[in-house]
Amino acid sequence: MSKMDIKFVKRTNIKSSKKRTSKFKPLLDAIEKLKPGGQAIEVGYTNEKNINSMRTAVYQYGKQNGIKVKSRRDADSKKIYFYRDK
């Protein structure tokens, strides 16, 4: 059995190679234009999985770009809103 080379690294050094830009590019472009305390973005969805995927993409984008984005969901009308607080 060969020796395993194990090393601890900072999580900030780990880059994700998974790209979400193709599916969510229009949403991420709109997120970029949000102003704190300004308008919100309204996005319709078809199922719960879409919500989680959208939120994950938006929150990761925000973290990478230093933007704090929040979201609220309207389950009755199947819409999710993204906005920036003041």
C-alpha positions, 0 to 999 in steps of 0.5 A: 500500500502506498503512502497517501499525501495529505495536506491541509489548505485554507478554504479560500484557496479552493476554487470551484470549477463548476460554472453556472453562468450559462443557465443563470447568466441573465439573472447574475447580470441583473443582480450586478445592477441591483442597488442597495435599497433600490428595486428588486428582481422578480423571477418565476419558478416551476419547482423547489429545485429551481429556487435552491439552484437560483439562490445558490448561484446568486449567493455564490456570485455575491460572495465572490463579488462582495455583494450582499443579496437577500431573497424572499419567496412568494409560494402562492404566485411561485415567484422569488425576489432578490434584493439588496438591503440599505 
